[in-house]
């Protein structure tokens, strides 16, 4: 039985900080599993007809989070999806009710690696400030305990490529599913 069979159509949700590689890894995972891939940020932009930075500027973060929750709620009704979520999706309690419809995978990337990846990124609204590096560290610190609620944690290093991260993720998801199946048999 393959991992896709063991998943039985359950969605895979990728969580983690901006710059963690959720979109790239998610696309690789979806291809391997034969699932469809969605990025909640891209869906928000398509649904609203505007870039996330414009939503933040015109309506604020709370309005963006509301749109993001709506997108997550809609996607969670489907099966056989890999969904890359926005870095702050875990901060809204109700989002966990949608995430728990599938396997939640945390791409855990150390702050220095995130800083290197995001140093030239002008598109992230939460980083458009002079002290962006310390703000990024603060966000990571605030969200870490929320990310730690994931079903699977994948440690990602600076040199890791998406294919290697995807392979590790699949192995850890498979291990998690098998251990849950073993527990169910024992109970």
Secondary structure, 3 states (H helix, E strand, C coil): CCHHHHHCCCCEEEECCCCCCHHHHHHHHHHHHCCEEEEHHHHHHHHHCCCHHHHHHHHCHHHHHHHHHHHHHHHCCCCCEEEECCCCHHHCHHHHHHHCCCEEEEEEECHHHHHHHHCCCCCCHHHCCCCHHHHHHHHHHHHHHHHCCCCEEEEECCCCCHHHHHHHHHHHHHHHHHHHHHHHHHC
